[in-house]
Amino acid sequence: DSFPPLRNEAAVHVLRGRMKGIQGHCNSCYMDAALFSLFSCTSVLDSMLFKPFPLCDRNVQSILRDEIVNPLRKTGFVRAGSVMHLREQLTEKGQCSSFTNAEKDPEEFLNLIMHQILGIEPLLKLQSGGQKEQDCYCYQIFMDKQEDLVVPDVQQLVEHSFLSSDLKLVEIPSCFIIQMPRFGKEYKMFSKIIPSLELDITDLLLDSPRECCVCGDVATLECS
């Protein structure tokens, strides 16, 4: 059986408490956090679990669906062995032995499973300074340390990062996966980041009609 994502009171009831979430083991935190974020409370990427994509590895797809996502949504807990089973398959498909024991970048994991193993079309189209479009599966926030941002929210971080990199979204993404600048054992830029429950991407869209802040008509120029 397949289980729908958890919502509202059901999410609190199923996911809160001891022995909940995805059990960590052997530097799996990057994958645990990514899988929890992608599947526990949203169905936007459920096509990864069912759709027969052109390059789709059905074995990896079934492990992801039956051993990780369904138990997470049903009981709120996934044992470390299930994630290790997935990591072993990724090691075999990705030809990288360190997937079973080393700390990796979440973007590397997402690119491997979405692109090489399942064959999903890129989720994001970005353009920098009028250059050629770039396709990607997630957006990693890069920014210099901002002294005025002590406890930022996601909206602030995304806007700062896009502005500093001169980036625009070419189109509204079907799914906007964002990697926070808070990861790794050695350094964390922010001690806390407040989740933005809604994300306003109006100013991040390329050629999006917007209001002039002076006269109120449709703007023709943009000042960074």
Helices and strands as residue ranges (DSSP letters): H 8-15, E 21-22, H 29-39, H 47-50, H 58-62, I 63-69, H 70-75, E 77-78, H 80-94, G 97-100, H 106-111, I 112-117, E 124-128, E 134-136, E 139-140, H 154-165, E 167-169, E 178-179, G 202-204
